[in-house]
Structures are given as structure tokens and as C-alpha cells.
Amino acid sequence: MSEWTGGPCPACGEWMPPMQVHCRECRQLLNPELSADSVEIPEFFPLKELDSMIEIAPKGIFTTCSSCQQELKIAHKYLGERVQCKFCQAPFRLEATNPKVRQADVYSTCPHCEQQLRFAPKYLGVKVACRFCNGKLQVLKDSPR
């Protein structure tokens, strides 16, 4: 059996390179010795998707105001700074050495689905899955300052 040597398609006239079975434009068989029954289409086997593990750093913490007891979400860049409660306007210092701050929940954003996630301190340094998209995450212990 001879193979296609290249040239214009017999059906549509488009030039096709050598070693082609079908015309790229009209899907016509290029070799006259071939018939539709002689060309086998391989069985489709889907490849298994690979899970990618992405490291995320906590962006901030959840803490309670010492005056009004409302929960506040505060970015890590304010650790060690004097901050003000958005509910009662009471000022307080957000110290990283405070046991209440060290045991506070942290938050970050899932890089897979962009949803905000909340983590208990026990998940810092642990591999977890996003509760929204099931994306694989590694929560870093230290946050960038």
C-alpha cells in the first residue's frame, strides 16, 4: 500500500502535506487504496487528571474586640500595630505574642476558586482540600509580613 506523498486534496483542492490519511479541510481519505472500513479509529482512553498541590499563606486572622466582643478580620500586616474596632471604635494593639492572637483562626483565599477560606490553627502546616472546589492546598505555618 502506498502512502500519501503530499499535494492537493482530490476533493477540495487544499494542499496537504505527506503522510496524511484524511484531508484537514474536508476529511476526505487521501489515499485511493484506503476505504472507510480500513482506517481504524483507536479507542479513547481518558487520562487521569493530576491533582496539583498549591501552597497558600494565611492573609490574616480572626479575633474578637476586647471591648464589644465582636469578631474582627484583620490582615497580618497589622500585627504589632495599634488597630481600631470597626464596630465600637475601641483602639487596641494586635500583638503576635498574645495567646489569643496565636490561637485565632486564620483566613486566606483559595487559588483554585478564589473563595475565602477560614482555617483553625491546627491546620497550619497541613495539607487540606478547599471546601468549595476540593482543590488541594498546603497551608503554610508562617504568613508573609
Phi, psi and omega in degrees: 000131179273156180255164180292127184264356182102154180136189182286143177295135180295337183268311187249346177087356178292140180285131180240137180290168180295163175069020177269148176262315180243151172293136181290336182270306187252357178066018177290139174296130185272334181263122182295341179282345181269149172235166182300330180282339184274348180263115181270134175263121183294151179291142182274124175241110180291141178280146178290134178287141178267135175277135177252133180264124180244132177278135176232146177253143175300137180267338181185188183231162170255130178218168179252145177290134180289341181270305187256355178065017175281147179280135180239144175252116187234132180292151181299335182295345180264002176298133182085356182259164174271123182239170182232136178295134181281349180265312184247359180062018177286129179278147174203160180263133181263089184271132179291338180278348180294126181300328178296322179286320181293333181262008182283152173295151178244163177230156176203179179245135178289124179288343180281313187239358178066018176275148177281134181243147178240130183238138170286155181303333180294344180267358177291127182084010185244151175276130182224173174242141178296136181285346180267313186242357181067017177294144182277129184227148171243114181275119181286149180286318183262141178258150177291144180255000000 
